Amino acid sequence: MGFNTTVVVLNDALHAIEQDVNFGPRLAQAIKEIGGHNDRHIDVSAMGHVNAATVIETHHADGFAVVAVGGNMGVELGFGGGYRNKNLEILKCVAESMGYVVHKKPARKKR
């Protein structure tokens, strides 16, 4: 199935990305460079924008990478098992990898 890569694109740089004929090759090179070394991020420039996009992580397509995105960056939280897992199963996998257990809140008692 190959690999998937998470990239954060800064919308403010879209005009530069559209005009920069070298953006595609630079993005491809950054994805090759990260090559599973998800302990770092690689910025990709477009014209005057030094970080028009940032490569966050790469993973095998059989699994889910859970990534939080905000503040013009992304943080890999962990992996959520196989691609057929449901949301709760993914959450449980990531929580377990961080040493936590996910369980449903008890029902509230009626007064």
N, C-alpha and C positions, 0 to 999 in steps of 0.2 A: 504494500500500500504506500510505501514511501514515508516522507516526513512532512510535518507542518511547522510553520514558523509564525510566531506572534510578532507583529510590527505595530508600533504606535505611530500614527501619522499626525503631525500637527496641522490642523486645518488652516491655520494662518499662513502656512507655507504652500498651500495648494497651487497658487499662481506660479510660484517658482518651480514646483514639481512639474507642472504642465509644460513649462518652457525649457526646462533643463534636459537636454537630450542625453546627458550622461547619468541621470538619476537612476534609471533602470539598471545599468551595469554596476553602479556603485552599490545599489541595494542588493543585487545578486551577490556581489563580492562580500558584503557584510554578513549575509546569511551563510555563505560558505565559511567565513572566518569564525563565526560563533560556533558552528559545528557541534552542538551539544554541550559546549562550555557555558552553561547557563548561569555561571557565577559572575557574569559581566554583561554589560549592554554595549551595543555598538551604534553610535550615531551615524546617520547618513545625511550628507549635505545636499542642498539643491540651491544653486546660485548663491545668494547672500545668506541663506539660512543654514547655519552650521548643523543644526539638529532638526531638519525638516521631517525626519522619521528616525525612529530608534528600534533596532532589532532587540527584542526582549529575550526570546528563547526559541529553541527548536526541539521537537520531540517526535517520536515515531507516531504515525497516524493511527495506530491501533489503540492508543491511549489518549486520555484527556489531560491537558495541562490546564491548571486553574491559575488565572492571572488577574490581578487587580490592576485597573488602569485609572490614573488620575494625576493631576499636577504635571502634565506633559511627560509622563513616564509610566512604566508598568513594573509590577513586582510579581514574580512567580511565587505562588503560594504552595504549590506542590502538584502532585499528579493524582488523578481521580480514577484510576483503574481503566478498564476497557471501554472502548467507544460505544458499546451498547448499554453501559450503565445509565441508570436514571439519576436525576439531580441529587436525590438523597444519598444514593450509593456513592456518588462522586464526593459529596460533602463528607461522608463518613470516612472515605479513603484518605482524604487530605487531613482531616482532623486526627485520624489515627497516626499518620506519619509525623504529626507534630506532638504526639503524646496525649491526645484528648479523645474522649468518647462522646459521641453525639447521641442524645436520647430525647424523646418527645417530652414536653412539659406535662406534668400531671394536670388532669382536668381541674378547673376551678370549682370549688364547692359552692353550691348555691346557699345563700343566706336565708 
